[in-house]
């Protein structure tokens, strides 16, 4: 028995996937590809015109139904979510938290943090724009309804549940 060569024989294709596809291609070659593409464009029901949707070809609605616009809901913006998820990620890495939920209502946005999925939330981080000019839009609330901290800046409000870093000694 001989030994296998150290390198595979050179194929005409740079991409090995393309080489394997070439070996599996039907004997018809380009003509088969053209017939298949025509069938995909025309479908079983007839020829699809420019701008026509697949639903009209199937006898469905005559146009595309747009996604409904979100009602007036309070949401977290990208920076707020980034700050919350950074804290959440650190606490998950420490094994303190395991799950979260996000709720957007007309009055407030709520990020709930759970130790286990089947429990009441440990904390709720709430954004209530109605309180923005008074005590601040952001608050951290316990399951009993106690407000741990409320303020105008999310980073300062999140510090109440963020554990300080500890020095580890050997």
C-alpha positions in Angstrom: 0.0 0.0 0.0 1.2 3.4 -0.9 0.9 6.5 1.2 -1.6 9.3 0.4 -0.1 12.5 -1.2 0.5 15.4 1.2 -1.6 17.8 -0.8 -4.8 17.3 -2.7 -4.7 17.4 -6.5 -5.2 20.9 -7.9 -8.8 21.6 -9.1 -9.7 24.1 -11.7 -11.9 26.0 -9.2 -10.4 28.1 -6.4 -13.4 27.4 -4.2 -13.6 23.7 -3.2 -17.4 23.9 -2.9 -17.6 25.0 -6.5 -15.6 22.0 -7.6 -17.9 19.6 -5.8 -20.9 21.4 -7.4 -19.4 21.0 -10.8 -19.1 17.3 -10.3 -22.8 17.2 -9.3 -24.1 19.4 -12.1 -26.5 17.8 -14.6 -25.3 16.9 -18.0 -27.4 19.7 -19.5 -25.0 22.4 -18.2 -25.8 26.0 -19.0 -29.0 25.1 -20.9 -30.4 23.3 -17.8 -29.5 26.3 -15.6 -31.3 28.7 -18.0 -34.5 26.4 -18.0 -34.5 26.2 -14.3 -34.1 30.0 -13.8 -37.0 30.5 -16.3 -39.2 28.1 -14.3 -38.3 29.9 -11.1 -39.2 33.3 -12.6 -42.4 32.1 -14.3 -43.5 29.6 -11.6 -46.3 27.1 -12.1 -49.0 29.7 -12.5 -47.6 31.9 -15.3 -45.0 34.6 -15.9 -44.3 37.1 -13.2 -44.2 40.7 -14.4 -41.9 43.4 -13.2 -43.0 44.7 -9.8 -45.5 41.9 -9.2 -45.3 40.0 -5.9 -45.5 36.3 -5.3 -48.7 36.8 -3.4 -50.5 38.1 -6.5 -49.2 35.1 -8.4 -50.8 32.8 -5.8 -54.1 34.6 -5.8 -53.4 36.6 -2.6 -53.6 40.3 -1.9 -52.9 42.6 -4.8 -50.0 44.4 -3.0 -47.6 44.2 -0.2 -49.0 45.0 3.2 -46.7 47.4 5.1 -45.6 46.6 8.6 -47.9 48.5 11.0 -46.3 51.6 12.4 -45.5 51.3 16.1 -48.0 53.1 18.2 -46.8 55.8 20.5 -44.7 53.6 22.7 -41.8 54.5 25.0 -38.6 52.6 24.1 -35.0 52.5 25.1 -32.6 54.0 22.6 -29.4 52.3 21.5 -27.2 54.0 24.1 -29.6 53.2 27.0 -29.8 49.5 25.9 -26.0 49.4 25.6 -25.6 50.6 29.2 -28.2 48.2 30.5 -26.9 45.2 28.5 -23.3 45.9 29.6 -24.4 45.7 33.2 -26.5 42.6 32.5 -23.7 40.8 30.7 -21.3 41.4 33.7 -23.8 40.1 36.2 -24.6 37.0 34.0 -20.8 36.3 33.8 -20.7 36.5 37.6 -23.7 34.0 37.8 -26.0 36.5 39.6 -28.6 37.0 36.8 -29.9 34.5 34.2 -32.7 36.0 32.2 -34.3 39.3 31.2 -37.5 40.7 29.6 -38.2 44.0 27.8 -41.6 45.6 27.8 -42.6 48.7 25.8 -45.9 50.3 26.7 -47.5 53.7 26.1 -46.4 55.0 29.4 -43.0 53.5 30.1 -40.3 51.1 28.9 -39.3 48.3 31.4 -36.2 46.1 31.4 -36.9 43.3 33.9 -34.0 41.2 35.3 -34.5 37.7 36.6 -32.4 35.3 38.7 -34.4 32.4 37.2 -36.9 32.5 34.4 -39.7 31.3 36.6 -39.4 34.0 39.3 -40.5 37.5 39.8 -38.0 40.0 38.5 -35.1 40.9 40.9 -35.1 44.4 39.5 -37.0 46.5 36.9 -35.2 49.3 35.2 -37.9 51.7 34.1 -37.9 54.7 31.8 -40.9 56.9 32.3 -40.7 60.1 30.2 -43.5 61.8 32.2 -41.2 62.0 35.2 -38.2 63.4 33.2 -38.6 67.0 34.4 -39.4 66.1 38.0 -37.4 63.3 39.6 -35.9 61.8 36.4 -37.1 59.4 33.8 -35.0 56.4 34.9 -35.6 54.3 38.0 -34.6 50.9 39.5 -37.5 49.1 41.2 -37.5 46.0 43.4 -40.2 43.3 43.2 -42.0 44.8 46.2 -42.3 48.2 44.4 -39.6 49.9 46.4 -37.7 52.5 44.2 -34.0 52.0 44.9 -32.9 55.0 42.8 -34.4 57.5 40.4 -32.6 60.0 38.3 -32.0 61.9 35.1 -28.9 59.9 34.0 -29.2 56.2 33.4 -25.5 55.4 34.3 -25.9 56.9 37.8 -29.2 55.1 38.3 -27.6 51.7 37.3 -24.8 52.1 39.9 -27.2 51.1 42.6 -27.4 47.5 41.4 -23.9 47.3 39.9 -21.5 45.6 42.4 -18.2 47.4 42.8 -15.1 45.6 41.6 -13.1 43.8 44.2 -9.4 43.3 44.5 -8.5 39.7 44.5 -5.4 38.7 46.6 -3.5 35.5 46.4 
